[in-house]
Structure formats: C-alpha cells, structure tokens
Amino acid sequence: MQPEFPTRKIIHVDMDAFYASVEQMDNPELKGKPIAVGGGGKRGVVSAASYEARTFGVKSAMAGTLAAKLCPELIFVRPRFERYSEISKKIRLIFFDYTDLVEPLSLDEAYLDVSENKKGNPSASLIAQEIRERILNEVGLTASAGISINKFIAKVASDYNKPNGQKTVNPEEVIPFLEALDIRKFYGVGKVTAEKMYQKGIFTGLDLKLKPLEYLEQHFGKSGQYYYNIVRGIHHSPVKPNRIRKSLAAERTFSENLSSEVFMIEKLEHIAEEVSKRLSKSQVAGKTVTLKIKYSDFTLQTRSKTLPYFISDKSIILETAKTLLYQEQLKNSVRLLGISLSNLNTQNTKSPQVQKTVSAQLKFDF
C-alpha cells in the first residue's frame, strides 16, 4: 500500500554553474573555456567552476593552486558579486510571476510552492519548464529543476539531469526513486557521513530504509530521525517565503600566514567593520559573537561568546573578537580569520504560515 504524504507541488530551481555562467555570458571570449571564479593567487579558493573546468576535476572550495594543476589552461576570473546579485533579482522576479511562495536558498537556487499558482496551471512540471525557458530567453542563462511532493525530493531531483534539464518525481514514484538512490545523492548526507554509512553497509536508499530508527539514532545521533524520515519520503517543511536570517558573518583569507596577534587585531578590525555594516544594512543585531580561525595546516577552530544584550556596533564586536582571540594560545600560524554574529533579534519572529496541505488522495497532476 502506498503511504500517504502531505503532498505539495514543489519546484527546486538551481542555476547551472551560476557565477561562471554569468562571466561567460558577459564576456563571450570565455564561452566554451574552462574558467574558475575566484582562486587566483597563491592563497585563492575557487568560488565556482564552469562545466568545462569541472571535466578536469576543478570544483568550488578547491585551492586555486590545485585547480591550476588539474587544468593548466584554467582561466581565473575575479568574482563580481554585485553582478551576480543583480542577475539573481531578475530571476527571482520571474519566480514571483508564478507564486509568492518563493524561498531563496542562495543567489542561484530557490524553492517554489506552486500547489496553487498565479497561472492556474495544474502541472508543476510544465510550470518548471516555462520558468526555465523564461530564464534562458530573458536572462540568457540555463537552469535545472526538480519537481516533487516536498522540498527534499525536489532538491535531489534538480541535480538529476543537470545541466539544463529537469526531473519530476511523481507521488507514486517517490518510494522507488528514493530506494534506488545512491546514498551520496541524499541532500544532508555529506562526504564524512556517506563514508560512515558505507562502512555500515548502507549504499542506497533501500539499505538505509532497512535500518531501524533505533540503529540510526545510535550511530548518527539526532540526524538518525532525519535519515529515517527522508528515505520514506517524509519531509513536511513548507516553503518559507520569509526566511529568517540566523547569522551574519565576514571573513578574510590572507596572502601570507599571520603569526603575530598584533597583525591579527588589525585584520579583525576590518572584519568587524564589515560585519557591523552588514548588520546595519539588514537592520538586525545579535548576542553571540563567534571567531573563526583557520590555521596554516587548514585545521579550523571556532570560539564563541554570548553577551547578555544585542549588539551591532563595530567596537563591541571587535572587543569581543579580541577577547576570543586571546582566550587561548594559537596552535599555529593563521591563514584565515572570520567573525560571525548569531542569536539575532530576528529569530523570535515567525514567518506567516500561508500554505495549504493538499491531500494525497486527490489526483495529483505533476
């Protein structure tokens, strides 16, 4: 018997190699060539790679020096985040032509709930196709999409026929789709968790489904319940059009490792100023200051302090960060410093619940 789901019509739209594609669109000389956005210089890190670069193994978060070794013809391009934000806003306006239930995840991806949409179109698959065509015609970029009954499955499906494709998982296909899925394709299962699952004989969704809840909680802690649910197609989270920001941060990677705390204080001052500006722009404040330290051996350390009041002022952020820096001796020279503010004064505000749950008993036209 097919289980019942709280069924919605969810589309996950994901732009294809967004930053790199924008650069290739704006500079025709880069089309068809392997490019990396960011990653230039000795200490640079790749923010995005074109599909031509990905064939060589170049990917985001990779050190630029390694990327250049993998692809000697790689072209490094300086990021232009204002331009990416400008394009993202144009794409988002297209989304709002179909529904107000749009939840952006980043500049290049978003969830849309089209269960009840402005076009009166009962087919989420046709809506996704139309949106992708409009993005191509009106913006000049390709996008991929996943369509299904909830956000989790739509997210997984959007990666299925990339680039410039889409995948629909109908209600009756949910369980077979998840059972056959490689565990690495499950959104929320990272590289480390996937390796742990492999060691325990969990390679596919079916393998995961055969493990009882007690077993998953014993070996994966609080995430065990999440894994137990998603492999059964259970994911009730609605599309949240007013996502509440949980933190705000800024960081800097240095061209030379820093070993003197005096020089680090100077860098922290600039970072604190940037965080303060972003807080002011977003009109928020926070109580918890976190100092992020990445050492020359790439190990990462965070130190946090929660204040009894909300702050947004640069001087207080800086003083708290300095206290955290001096909290204990540094393990090594430092290649990156970052400051984030969390426990924001936005988190007591709840997004309005405006969605309806559609009964799975109804004929569902995807």
C-alpha positions as CSV (number, residue, x, y, z in Angstrom):
1,M,0.0,0.0,0.0
2,Q,1.4,3.4,-1.0
3,P,1.9,5.6,2.1
4,E,0.1,8.9,2.4
5,F,2.1,12.1,2.2
6,P,1.2,15.7,2.9
7,T,1.5,16.5,-0.7
8,R,2.6,19.8,-2.2
9,K,3.8,20.7,-5.7
10,I,7.3,21.9,-5.0
11,I,9.9,23.1,-7.6
12,H,13.5,23.5,-6.8
13,V,15.3,25.7,-9.4
14,D,19.0,25.6,-9.5
15,M,21.1,27.7,-11.9
16,D,23.8,25.9,-13.8
17,A,27.3,26.9,-12.7
18,F,25.8,30.3,-11.9
19,Y,28.8,32.6,-11.2
20,A,30.9,31.0,-14.0
21,S,27.9,31.2,-16.5
22,V,27.4,34.9,-15.7
23,E,31.1,35.5,-16.5
24,Q,30.8,33.6,-19.8
25,M,27.6,35.4,-20.7
26,D,29.1,38.8,-20.1
27,N,32.4,38.0,-21.8
28,P,31.9,35.9,-25.0
29,E,35.7,35.2,-25.1
30,L,35.2,33.0,-22.1
31,K,32.5,30.8,-23.6
32,G,33.4,27.2,-24.0
33,K,36.6,27.7,-22.0
34,P,37.5,26.3,-18.5
35,I,37.1,29.1,-16.1
36,A,37.2,29.5,-12.3
37,V,35.6,32.3,-10.5
38,G,38.0,33.2,-7.7
39,G,41.0,31.1,-6.8
40,G,43.6,33.4,-8.2
41,G,46.9,34.0,-6.4
42,K,48.8,31.7,-4.1
43,R,46.1,31.5,-1.4
44,G,42.9,31.8,-3.5
45,V,40.0,29.5,-3.3
46,V,37.7,28.7,-6.2
47,S,34.2,30.0,-5.7
48,A,32.7,28.4,-8.8
49,A,33.9,26.5,-11.9
50,S,32.4,26.3,-15.4
51,Y,31.4,22.9,-16.7
52,E,34.4,22.9,-19.0
53,A,36.6,23.2,-15.9
54,R,34.7,20.6,-14.0
55,T,35.6,17.9,-16.5
56,F,39.2,18.3,-15.2
57,G,38.0,17.9,-11.6
58,V,38.0,21.6,-10.7
59,K,35.3,22.4,-8.2
60,S,34.2,25.0,-5.7
61,A,36.1,25.4,-2.4
62,M,39.2,24.0,-4.1
63,A,42.5,25.7,-3.7
64,G,43.4,27.7,-6.8
65,T,46.9,26.2,-6.9
66,L,45.4,22.7,-7.1
67,A,42.8,23.7,-9.7
68,A,45.6,25.1,-11.9
69,K,47.5,21.8,-11.7
70,L,44.4,19.8,-12.6
71,C,43.6,22.2,-15.5
72,P,46.7,24.0,-16.9
73,E,44.5,26.1,-19.3
74,L,42.2,27.2,-16.5
75,I,41.3,30.9,-16.6
76,F,40.8,32.6,-13.2
77,V,38.2,35.4,-13.1
78,R,37.7,37.8,-10.2
79,P,34.2,37.4,-8.6
80,R,31.7,40.2,-9.2
81,F,29.0,39.6,-6.5
82,E,27.1,42.7,-7.2
83,R,26.6,41.5,-10.8
84,Y,25.5,38.0,-9.6
85,S,23.0,39.7,-7.2
86,E,21.6,41.8,-10.0
87,I,21.0,38.7,-12.2
88,S,19.6,36.8,-9.2
89,K,17.0,39.5,-8.6
90,K,15.9,39.3,-12.3
91,I,15.4,35.6,-11.9
92,R,13.5,35.9,-8.7
93,L,11.0,38.3,-10.4
94,I,10.3,35.5,-12.9
95,F,9.5,33.2,-9.9
96,F,7.1,35.7,-8.4
97,D,5.1,35.7,-11.7
98,Y,4.0,32.2,-10.7
99,T,3.8,32.2,-6.9
100,D,4.5,34.3,-3.8
101,L,5.8,31.2,-2.0
102,V,9.4,31.5,-3.0
103,E,12.2,30.5,-0.6
104,P,15.7,31.6,-1.9
105,L,18.5,29.4,-0.6
106,S,21.2,31.5,-2.2
107,L,21.7,33.7,-5.2
108,D,21.4,30.7,-7.6
109,E,18.7,28.4,-6.2
110,A,15.2,28.6,-4.7
111,Y,12.2,26.6,-3.7
112,L,8.8,27.4,-5.2
113,D,5.5,26.1,-4.0
114,V,3.1,26.0,-7.0
115,S,0.3,23.9,-5.5
116,E,-1.9,26.9,-6.0
117,N,-0.2,29.2,-8.5
118,K,-1.0,32.5,-10.2
119,K,-1.2,30.9,-13.7
120,G,-3.8,28.4,-12.6
121,N,-1.7,25.7,-14.2
122,P,-2.2,22.3,-12.5
123,S,1.1,20.9,-13.8
124,A,4.2,21.8,-11.8
125,S,6.4,20.1,-14.5
126,L,5.0,22.5,-17.2
127,I,5.5,25.5,-14.9
128,A,9.1,24.5,-14.2
129,Q,9.7,24.1,-18.0
130,E,8.2,27.5,-18.6
131,I,10.3,29.1,-15.9
132,R,13.5,27.6,-17.3
133,E,12.6,28.8,-20.8
134,R,11.9,32.3,-19.5
135,I,15.2,32.4,-17.6
136,L,17.0,31.4,-20.8
137,N,15.2,33.9,-23.0
138,E,15.0,36.9,-20.6
139,V,18.3,36.5,-18.7
140,G,20.4,34.4,-21.0
141,L,21.3,31.6,-18.6
142,T,20.3,27.9,-18.2
143,A,18.7,26.4,-15.1
144,S,17.8,23.0,-13.9
145,A,14.8,22.0,-11.9
146,G,13.5,19.2,-9.7
147,I,9.7,18.8,-9.1
148,S,8.1,16.6,-6.5
149,I,5.9,16.5,-3.4
150,N,8.3,18.1,-0.9
151,K,11.5,20.2,-0.7
152,F,13.9,17.3,0.0
153,I,12.9,15.3,-3.1
154,A,12.7,18.3,-5.4
155,K,16.2,19.3,-4.3
156,V,17.6,15.9,-5.0
157,A,15.8,15.7,-8.4
158,S,17.1,19.1,-9.6
159,D,20.6,17.6,-9.7
160,Y,19.4,14.6,-11.7
161,N,19.5,16.0,-15.2
162,K,22.0,18.8,-14.8
163,P,22.8,21.0,-16.7
164,N,19.8,22.5,-18.4
165,G,17.4,19.7,-17.5
166,Q,14.6,18.8,-15.1
167,K,13.3,15.8,-13.3
168,T,9.8,15.1,-11.9
169,V,9.3,12.6,-9.2
170,N,5.5,11.9,-9.1
171,P,3.9,10.8,-5.8
172,E,3.7,7.2,-6.8
173,E,7.4,7.2,-7.8
174,V,8.7,8.7,-4.6
175,I,9.5,5.4,-2.8
176,P,11.1,3.6,-5.7
177,F,13.1,6.7,-6.6
178,L,14.5,7.0,-3.0
179,E,15.2,3.3,-2.6
180,A,17.3,3.2,-5.8
181,L,19.1,6.5,-5.0
182,D,22.9,6.4,-4.1
183,I,23.2,7.5,-0.5
184,R,25.7,10.2,-1.7
185,K,22.8,11.8,-3.6
186,F,20.7,12.3,-0.4
187,Y,20.7,16.0,0.5
188,G,22.0,16.3,4.0
189,V,24.4,13.3,3.7
190,G,27.8,14.8,3.5
191,K,31.1,13.1,2.5
192,V,32.0,12.1,6.0
193,T,28.5,10.7,6.8
194,A,28.5,8.9,3.4
195,E,31.8,7.2,4.3
196,K,30.4,6.2,7.7
197,M,27.3,4.8,6.0
198,Y,29.4,2.8,3.5
199,Q,31.3,1.2,6.4
200,K,27.9,0.0,7.8
201,G,26.8,-1.4,4.5
202,I,24.5,1.5,3.6
203,F,25.0,2.3,-0.1
204,T,21.5,3.1,-1.4
205,G,18.2,4.4,-0.1
206,L,16.9,0.9,0.3
207,D,19.9,-0.1,2.5
208,L,19.1,3.0,4.7
209,K,15.4,2.1,4.8
210,L,16.2,-1.3,6.2
211,K,17.9,0.1,9.2
212,P,15.5,0.7,12.2
213,L,15.2,4.1,13.8
214,E,17.0,2.9,17.0
215,Y,20.0,1.8,14.9
216,L,20.2,5.2,13.0
217,E,19.9,7.2,16.2
218,Q,22.6,5.1,17.9
219,H,25.1,5.6,15.1
220,F,24.1,9.0,13.7
221,G,22.7,10.8,16.8
222,K,20.0,13.4,16.2
223,S,20.3,13.1,12.4
224,G,19.1,9.5,12.7
225,Q,15.5,10.6,12.8
226,Y,16.0,12.8,9.7
227,Y,17.5,10.0,7.7
228,Y,14.7,7.6,8.8
229,N,12.1,10.1,7.6
230,I,13.6,11.3,4.3
231,V,14.1,7.8,2.9
232,R,10.4,7.3,3.4
233,G,9.6,10.5,1.6
234,I,8.6,12.2,4.8
235,H,9.7,15.9,4.9
236,H,7.0,18.3,6.0
237,S,8.9,21.6,5.9
238,P,6.9,24.2,4.0
239,V,8.4,26.7,1.5
240,K,9.2,29.7,3.7
241,P,8.9,32.9,1.7
242,N,10.3,35.0,4.6
243,R,13.3,33.0,5.7
244,I,14.6,34.3,9.0
245,R,18.4,35.0,9.0
246,K,20.1,33.1,11.7
247,S,23.6,34.6,11.4
248,L,25.7,37.2,9.7
249,A,29.4,36.9,9.0
250,A,32.5,38.2,7.2
251,E,35.9,36.6,6.8
252,R,39.3,37.2,5.2
253,T,41.9,34.8,3.8
254,F,45.4,36.3,3.9
255,S,48.1,36.2,1.2
256,E,50.7,35.4,3.9
257,N,50.2,33.4,7.1
258,L,49.9,35.5,10.2
259,S,51.8,34.5,13.3
260,S,51.6,37.8,15.3
261,E,48.4,38.6,17.2
262,V,49.2,42.3,16.6
263,F,48.7,41.9,12.9
264,M,45.6,39.7,13.5
265,I,44.0,42.5,15.5
266,E,44.4,44.9,12.6
267,K,42.7,42.4,10.3
268,L,39.9,41.8,12.8
269,E,39.2,45.5,12.9
270,H,38.4,45.5,9.2
271,I,36.3,42.3,9.5
272,A,34.4,43.7,12.5
273,E,33.6,46.8,10.4
274,E,32.3,44.8,7.6
275,V,30.1,42.7,9.9
276,S,28.8,45.9,11.5
277,K,27.9,47.4,8.1
278,R,26.0,44.2,7.1
279,L,24.1,44.2,10.4
280,S,23.2,47.9,9.8
281,K,22.1,47.2,6.2
282,S,19.9,44.2,7.4
283,Q,18.7,46.2,10.4
284,V,19.5,43.4,12.8
285,A,21.6,42.8,15.9
286,G,22.9,39.7,17.7
287,K,24.1,38.4,21.0
288,T,26.6,35.6,20.1
289,V,30.0,36.5,18.6
290,T,31.9,33.7,17.0
291,L,35.6,34.0,16.0
292,K,36.6,31.6,13.2
293,I,40.3,30.7,12.9
294,K,41.7,28.6,10.0
295,Y,45.4,27.6,10.6
296,S,48.1,27.2,8.0
297,D,47.6,23.4,8.2
298,F,43.9,24.0,7.2
299,T,42.5,22.9,10.6
300,L,39.6,25.0,11.7
301,Q,38.7,26.4,15.2
302,T,35.8,28.5,16.4
303,R,35.5,30.3,19.7
304,S,32.2,31.9,20.8
305,K,30.8,34.2,23.4
306,T,27.2,35.1,24.1
307,L,26.5,38.6,25.5
308,P,23.5,39.5,27.7
309,Y,22.3,42.1,25.2
310,F,22.0,42.6,21.4
311,I,24.9,44.3,19.7
312,S,25.7,45.7,16.2
313,D,28.4,48.2,17.0
314,K,31.8,47.7,15.4
315,S,33.7,48.5,18.6
316,I,31.8,45.9,20.8
317,I,32.1,43.3,18.1
318,L,35.8,43.9,17.8
319,E,36.5,43.9,21.5
320,T,34.6,40.6,21.9
321,A,36.5,39.1,19.0
322,K,39.8,40.2,20.6
323,T,38.8,38.6,23.9
324,L,38.1,35.4,22.0
325,L,41.5,35.6,20.2
326,Y,43.3,35.9,23.5
327,Q,41.2,33.2,25.1
328,E,43.8,30.5,24.4
329,Q,47.1,30.2,22.7
330,L,47.1,29.8,18.9
331,K,48.0,26.4,17.7
332,N,49.8,27.6,14.5
333,S,50.1,30.5,12.1
334,V,46.8,31.7,10.7
335,R,45.6,31.9,7.1
336,L,42.0,33.0,7.7
337,L,40.0,34.9,10.3
338,G,36.3,35.4,10.4
339,I,33.7,37.0,12.7
340,S,30.0,36.0,12.8
341,L,27.1,37.2,14.9
342,S,24.3,34.8,15.6
343,N,21.4,34.6,18.1
344,L,19.9,37.5,16.2
345,N,16.9,39.6,17.2
346,T,15.0,38.2,14.2
347,Q,14.7,34.7,15.5
348,N,11.6,35.3,17.6
349,T,9.7,36.4,14.5
350,K,7.8,33.5,12.8
351,S,7.1,33.5,9.1
352,P,3.4,33.5,8.4
353,Q,2.0,30.1,7.6
354,V,0.2,30.7,4.3
355,Q,0.4,27.3,2.6
356,K,-2.2,24.6,2.4
357,T,-1.6,20.9,2.5
358,V,-3.1,19.1,-0.4
359,S,-4.5,15.6,0.3
360,A,-2.6,12.8,-1.3
361,Q,-5.9,11.1,-2.0
362,L,-6.6,13.7,-4.8
363,K,-5.5,13.1,-8.4
364,F,-2.2,15.0,-8.5
365,D,-1.1,16.3,-11.9
366,F,2.6,16.8,-11.9
